[in-house]
Amino acid sequence: MAKKITAIRRYKPEIKRGRTLQMPDVIRDMTRSTGLSQGEVLHVVYQLQEAILTANHAGQAVKIAGLGIFTPVIRMDGSLDMLFRPDVEMLRQLNDPTKFHAEILNKSNIGRSSEELIALWNADHPDDPVEG
């Protein structure tokens, strides 16, 4: 018998992602649009990283307008982690349907419940229905 998570993962909508942009790609794009040199962009990025780490080490979250909030948290085992919450305006722009051009897999399943996705699995896999 299949597990619920297997059915949901198979049928849930998801974005077909391209390759992950690496730092040289981002720096190239930023130098083209700002007129800053590669060294200047790198310096700003590393200084921003240092400022966030310094504040997080002191137990402070860092809010960067237009980007988001970086918050230090501690795990049960005592290790530290950082949560990132994107800026509300950044999320609004991401959700602008006129700007999103990536392919969405299982697009027809947008808005369906977990139970509906499980029913799809069961219909397509009668010999391996979801347990429970």
C-alpha positions as CSV (number, residue, x, y, z in Angstrom):
1,M,0.0,0.0,0.0
2,A,1.2,3.4,-0.9
3,K,1.7,6.2,1.7
4,K,-0.2,9.4,1.6
5,I,2.9,11.5,1.2
6,T,3.8,9.5,-2.0
7,A,0.5,10.3,-3.6
8,I,0.6,13.9,-2.6
9,R,4.2,14.4,-3.8
10,R,3.3,12.8,-7.2
11,Y,0.3,14.9,-7.9
12,K,0.9,18.2,-6.2
13,P,1.6,21.3,-8.3
14,E,5.2,22.3,-8.4
15,I,7.5,24.6,-10.3
16,K,9.8,23.1,-12.9
17,R,13.0,24.7,-11.9
18,G,16.0,25.5,-14.1
19,R,19.5,25.5,-12.9
20,T,20.4,27.4,-9.7
21,L,22.1,30.7,-10.4
22,Q,25.5,30.9,-8.8
23,M,27.2,34.0,-7.4
24,P,29.0,34.8,-10.7
25,D,25.7,34.9,-12.5
26,V,24.1,37.2,-10.0
27,I,27.2,39.4,-9.9
28,R,27.1,39.7,-13.7
29,D,23.5,40.6,-13.7
30,M,24.0,43.2,-10.9
31,T,27.0,44.8,-12.6
32,R,25.0,45.2,-15.8
33,S,22.1,46.8,-14.1
34,T,23.9,49.0,-11.6
35,G,27.2,50.1,-13.2
36,L,29.0,48.8,-10.1
37,S,32.1,46.7,-10.7
38,Q,32.3,43.0,-9.8
39,G,34.5,43.8,-6.9
40,E,32.1,46.4,-5.5
41,V,29.2,44.0,-5.7
42,L,31.1,41.3,-4.0
43,H,32.2,43.7,-1.3
44,V,28.6,44.7,-0.6
45,V,27.4,41.1,-0.5
46,Y,30.1,40.1,2.0
47,Q,29.6,43.2,4.1
48,L,25.8,42.4,4.2
49,Q,26.6,38.8,5.2
50,E,28.9,40.0,8.0
51,A,26.3,42.6,9.3
52,I,23.6,39.9,9.4
53,L,25.8,37.4,11.2
54,T,27.0,40.0,13.7
55,A,23.4,40.9,14.6
56,N,22.2,37.3,14.6
57,H,25.1,36.4,16.9
58,A,23.8,39.0,19.3
59,G,20.3,37.5,19.1
60,Q,18.9,40.2,16.8
61,A,16.9,39.7,13.7
62,V,17.8,41.8,10.7
63,K,15.2,43.4,8.5
64,I,16.3,44.6,5.1
65,A,13.6,46.6,3.3
66,G,12.8,45.0,0.0
67,L,14.5,41.8,0.8
68,G,13.2,40.4,4.1
69,I,14.0,39.4,7.7
70,F,16.9,37.2,8.8
71,T,16.1,35.7,12.3
72,P,18.4,33.5,14.4
73,V,16.9,30.4,16.0
74,I,18.1,27.6,18.1
75,R,17.3,23.9,17.4
76,M,16.6,21.3,20.0
77,D,20.2,20.0,19.8
78,G,21.6,23.5,20.5
79,S,22.8,24.2,17.0
80,L,21.9,27.6,15.5
81,D,20.0,28.2,12.4
82,M,18.7,31.2,10.5
83,L,15.2,31.7,9.2
84,F,14.5,34.0,6.3
85,R,11.1,35.6,5.7
86,P,10.9,37.4,2.4
87,D,9.6,41.0,2.3
88,V,5.9,41.2,1.7
89,E,6.4,43.4,-1.4
90,M,8.9,40.9,-2.8
91,L,6.3,38.1,-2.4
92,R,3.6,40.3,-4.0
93,Q,5.9,40.8,-7.0
94,L,6.7,37.1,-7.2
95,N,2.9,36.3,-7.3
96,D,2.3,38.7,-10.2
97,P,1.0,36.4,-12.9
98,T,2.2,38.6,-15.7
99,K,5.8,38.2,-14.5
100,F,6.0,34.4,-13.8
101,H,7.0,32.4,-16.8
102,A,8.3,29.1,-15.5
103,E,6.5,25.9,-16.2
104,I,4.2,24.5,-13.5
105,L,3.9,20.8,-13.3
106,N,0.5,19.3,-12.4
107,K,-1.0,22.8,-12.9
108,S,-4.5,21.3,-13.2
109,N,-4.2,20.2,-9.5
110,I,-3.8,23.7,-8.1
111,G,-6.5,24.2,-5.5
112,R,-7.1,20.5,-4.9
113,S,-7.1,19.1,-1.4
114,S,-4.8,16.3,-0.2
115,E,-7.8,14.0,-0.2
116,E,-8.4,14.8,-3.9
117,L,-4.7,14.1,-4.8
118,I,-5.0,10.8,-2.9
119,A,-8.1,9.9,-4.9
120,L,-6.2,10.7,-8.1
121,W,-3.4,8.3,-7.0
122,N,-5.9,5.6,-6.1
123,A,-7.6,5.9,-9.5
124,D,-4.3,5.7,-11.3
125,H,-2.9,2.9,-9.1
126,P,-5.7,0.5,-8.2
127,D,-3.2,-2.2,-7.4
128,D,-1.3,0.1,-4.9
129,P,-3.9,2.3,-3.1
130,V,-3.0,4.7,-0.3
131,E,-3.1,3.0,3.0
132,G,-5.6,4.1,5.6
